[in-house]
Amino acid sequence: MTKIKNPSILYVSSFPPRECGIATFTQDLSSAMDKEFNPEIKSKVLAINDNGTSIYNYPRKVIKQINETEMEDYINRANEINKSPDIKLVNIQHEYGLFGGEQGEYLLPFLELLNKPVIITMHTVLPHPGDKMKKIGKLISEKSFGTIVMNHAAKDILAEKYGIKKNKIHVIPHGVHHIAFPSGKRAKKKLHLQNRTVLSTFGMISRDKGIEYAIEALPEIIKKYPNILYLIIGATHPVVRRQEGEKYRNKLKKLVVKHKLTKHVKFYNKYLGLSELIDYLKATDVYIYPMLSREQASSGSLSYAMSCGCPCISTSSQYAKSVINNERGRLVRFRNSKDIEKALDEIISDIKLKKEMKKNNYFYTRHMTWQNVALSYFKIFNEYAKIVPKEKGKLPPVSLDYIKNLTDKFGMIQFANHTKPDTHSGYCLDDNARALLGCAQAYKQKKLKSTLDLINIYLKFIKYTLKSNGKFHNFVSYHGNFIDRTESDDSFGRALWALGYVINAEHLPENIRKTAAEIFKKSNAHARDLQSLRAMAFTITGFSHLEEKDFIKFKINSEKINKLIKLLSDNLIEHYDSTTGKQNNNWHWFEDCLTYSNYKLPEALFRAYKKTKDKKYLKVAEKSLNFLNNITFEKENTFSPIGQDGWYFRNGKRSYFDQQPEDAATAVEALVTANAITKKKKYLKQAEIAFQWFLGKNHLNQMVYDEATGGCYDGLGKYSLNFNQGAESTISYFLARLAIGRIYG
């Protein structure tokens, strides 16, 4: 019996080691798709070879090749693709000069013969095409299921000038590599560029780069800023090198000598690897992009520079105008060194402006990370080829790196400015309790000393905040002073939740469990006084972890704890009955509004049922959970937690925005618990979908988890992320990852 292969996407493009911008683009896109969807969906490549004269040592991903000038190759490859059942869709990375014939017309018979869905990514969209180019562009778009461009101007041009239907045109930005917020100081030290103001331009060198205008802008600038160093990074374009050798580079070198700039301009004549390139961009104070082509519809080099936080000076090409404004850089006239000189002076002289541009460019490009781009491509691919992978997709590895970043010897710092801990915000019991819980769970999977060190820090913090009356301080300043005026029910509940888990955790050292038990015994009696429903739910969750052997071992009064579980659970039931009895019976909830941590309420009742076997808890747990799911899973395969920008009041309209990681995390935890207790698979599927909210399956189609840092962004607004990565968000993601990991690893 023939084994059925996993579905695959075939990318038709140039591909490394061929030195070509589109080759690099395709490598990055296919790698991002593999990272997200392999092995459920495979990426394969049909590589375009230039003029049939070059032989490349391609990786295994390249399964077929075409010599661009051989018409027979196009026909043969099309027939072979049609006979490959695993190839579900073909994505052609299109540049007119990449394919054979006038304006790449050899691509037309290839498209004519293909009987697979085809999506075209157009890297060049000219606003004033010649008749032949216009005809070819229109034909290839008509023969494809959809066309992808990288900015809205290109979409308008295709519709207005080429006559392509707008509903067939999709805008997905050029991808960028995801890095943590860059430190120019560290990058300069690594590259031995300390005490220099670094300007740079990178890419394959050719005359259309306009680098001579950047060089001619330097003499007057260097008089004002003598520490200037301009780096021209990249090898000469192979086609240029083949046609005219190094004439253009030599011209630039002569210009450097003419203006006496040899100490201020350096050439790096090589094709840089990604990590080396990113180091140079991190070290760059101002990126210069003096491209001569007005019609350029995309630019990897400009995109990459912006993603590394470089303030940018660029000529006003189609693409540059779509991404650069005065908050991110300066647009200048073509072939105008005076404009470049003026822009450099403005940015270099104003430290505050340069800092703001760095921040603006970095955060503007977060939606452009290759992971987000891959998600957008997949959405379009799946629309036409129906290649849905397993719902859960790939799980990121469990990482404590960013948790360690937020933690000092005293505890976990509450907030962060982007990824830098904000020490002025101090510490919060909520965060340290959840951090204790998460690290204790992680230690069960992998017993690392560094994780145990964190557990000790968080447990000591909880002990430090314990009051003599058995309640807790919630807020502590960076200098260790208690700064809260009122006691928080929620913080109390979360502390008991964490302590209950730690007491029961036999994988932890005895002294840690004993300390947790001592704190627990001093505080648990106050559970009967709780007013917050969520605090009750947190407390029930903590109590539910305790077993008879724990009561005996640590001399905890089991009868008292079991009575408290029943008391608190009955309180939740009483609120549920009171609320559902009002007006109508279609509001199956505990209050007249849905706010934060909603999923903890039904989860607590599932846990109460498991402890007591009282079916009234199970009945309300399922009814309230299903009610909540019907609201947050409006679309079957998308989770949308209640937004904090207004919440959802009975008989009102629900808020969709300012979605919080905590709410997604509590959904995952509750649904995993519901599945474990009821064995109903629908809850497991919903847990998978809720977790995917962190990985880009949300209304912005953007990652909320930051794979570069291991942290999590602070929320999802209507149009953008909150780019701070504070303790609550990061720990919420961490707990969700551990919960879904209990099912899938």
Buried (B, 14 or more C-beta within 10 A) or exposed (E): EEEEEBBBBBBBBBBBEBBBBBBBBBBBBBBBBBBBBBEBBBBBBBBBBBEBEEEBEBEEBBBBBBBBBBBEBBBBBBEEBEEBEEBBBBBBBBBBEBBBBEBBBBBBBBBEBBEBBBBBBBBBBBBEBEEEBBBBBBBBBBBBBBBBBBBEBBBBBBBEBBEBEEEBBBBBBBBBBBBBBBEBEEBBEBBEBEEBBBBBBBBBBBBBBBBBBBBBBBBBBBEEBEEBBBBBBBBBBBBBBEEEEBEBBEEBBEBBEEBEBEEBBBBBEEBBEEEEBBBBBBBBBBBBBBBBBBBBBBBBBBBBBBBBBBBBBBBBBBBBBBBBEEEBBBBBEBEBBEBBBBBBBBBBEEEEBBEBBBBBBBBBBBBBBBBBBBBBBBBBBBBBBEBEBEBBBBBBEBBBEBBBBBBBEBBBBBBBBBBEBBBEBBBBBBBBBBBBBBBBBBBBBEEEEEBBEBBBBBBBBBBBBBEEEBBBBBBBEBEEEBEBEEBBBBBBBBBBBBBBBBBBBEEBEEEBBEBBBBBBBBBBEBBEEBEBBBBBBBBBBBBBBBEEEBBEBBEBEEEBBBEBBBBBBBBBBEBBEEBBEEEEEEBBBBBBBBBBBBBBBBBBBBBBBBBBEBEBBBBBBBBBBBBBBEBBBEEEEBBBBBBBEBBBBBEEEBBBBBBBBBBBBBBBBBBBBBBBBBEEEEBBBBBBBBBBBBBBBBBBBBBBBBBBBBBBBBBBBEEBBBBBBBBBBBBBBBBBBBBBBBBEE
